[in-house]
Amino acid sequence: MSQNTSPAASDAANDIGAMSFEAALRALEDVVRRLESGDVPLDESISLYETGEKLRRHCQARIDAAQARIEKIVVGADGAPTGTRPLDDAEN
């Protein structure tokens, strides 16, 4: 029985992909709270864990993208930001 191929699993993944970082983090915190409560049946726990992992990956991707943008801020000789450089700029 594979849940990864179900239309509901696909819809959930698409919904997560459209979430803001803050919304995904709140949803992940809710998943963790529910799992830690110990009141969730085994099958639902597995499904929650899978959803939580998707949320975690989404949040990490958003953090990685933000970090990449920040690292591309150009700093002048005085240490002050002077502008930005495109992410695909080959110069470091």
Secondary structure, DSSP 8 states (H G I E B T S, - for coil): --STTSHHHHHHHHHHHTS-HHHHHHHHHHHHHHHHHS-S-HHHHHHHHHHHHHHHHHHHHHHHHHHHHHHTEEE-TTSSEEEE--TT----
